[in-house]
Amino acid sequence: MCTVSEQTLSVLTPDYWRTARRELNNPRVLAFSGLVCAMAIVLESLPIYLMGPSLKIYFSFLAVALGCSCYGPVVGMMAGAIIDSVGFLLSGYGEPYFPGYLVTAVLSGLIYGVMLYRRKPSLPRIIVTRLIINYGSNVLLGSVWKAMLYGKGYLYYLTSGAVKNTIMLPIEVFLTWVVLNAAAKQGLDRKFIHKR
């Protein structure tokens, strides 16, 4: 999905962030981000239960990773906020709204965007991305939010979250790699979103 070389889009340069911000002016990007939000919300409502309600696979991360690789961290953070808010409104399952999960969704959009935006979807890059999201966002932050919401100790949620995310890591890495490489081979970004 690279349309610009990785050297010219170093995350630490102002050009990178200007390019990412300019994605907000592209109607194709905005339309695609709307599709990504809709796909993620639908996929979030269709989990696969592996071992009871405590271990389930959500496939919404695939839509988010695909979208952020095309439109970057700025649109990715906004899409994360929309996915979390609209997803809660459509299927809150009687649980209270908690803004901490909004922070996690926005942070995930930022991480996916920074790691995957206009870069080749290589296996090492995807592994690092999933490690940061699984253990940084899901385990560390998610345990704080659950401890605040449900009252059990932080270490309880940290341990259970670490086990779940460790089990899911290879599955999520593989699925992300397959989806991003299929999109790159089909030229999703080059032919349809950023076509010249």
Beta strands, then each sheet from edge to edge (+ up, - down):
strand 1: 48-49
strand 2: 56-57
sheet 1: 1+ 2-
end
